[in-house]
Amino acid sequence: MLVVFAVWTVAFVVGSGPVAQLLGADLQTSGEVAYIEDWLPWTAVTALWVLPLLVGVALGVVARRRGCGTIAWVGIGMNLAVMAAVVAPATIDRLVNL
């Protein structure tokens, strides 16, 4: 799991700038993404940020459909809880600071 986290962190850092720029966000001269003001680039970068959690929810749903029972619900719930804990503060910050 640690390897997956490390690989995804690198993928997010490398991919978030081009995704945000493709959707109209400005990049700083260092190549870093500035605070993204438009909703579309912000939503895309946030979705990219939580993509592993979305995949975890999808795999939990597949496991549940294949009859894995309670453990599938635990996986779904844990992924949704982490996603809510990550996305909710970012969304609140965005709504307050715009």
C-alpha positions, 0 to 999 in steps of 0.5 A: 500500500505504501508503494501505491501511495508513493506512486500515486503521489508522484503521479498527482504532483506530475499530472495536476499541473498539466490537467489544471493548465489544460482546463484554463488555470494559470501556472506559476513560473516555477511550474507549480499550480497557483491557487485555482480560482475557476471551478472546472480546473479545481474540480478536475484536480480534486478528482485526480487527487481522490481518484485512488479513493474513487477506485477503492469505492468502485472495487468495494462495490464490485466485491459486494456484488460478488458476495464478499459481504461485510468486508466489502461494506467496510472497504466502501465505508472507509474509502468514503470516510477518507474521501469526505475527510479530504474533500470537505475541508478543501471545499469549505475552504474554497467556498469561504475564500472565493 
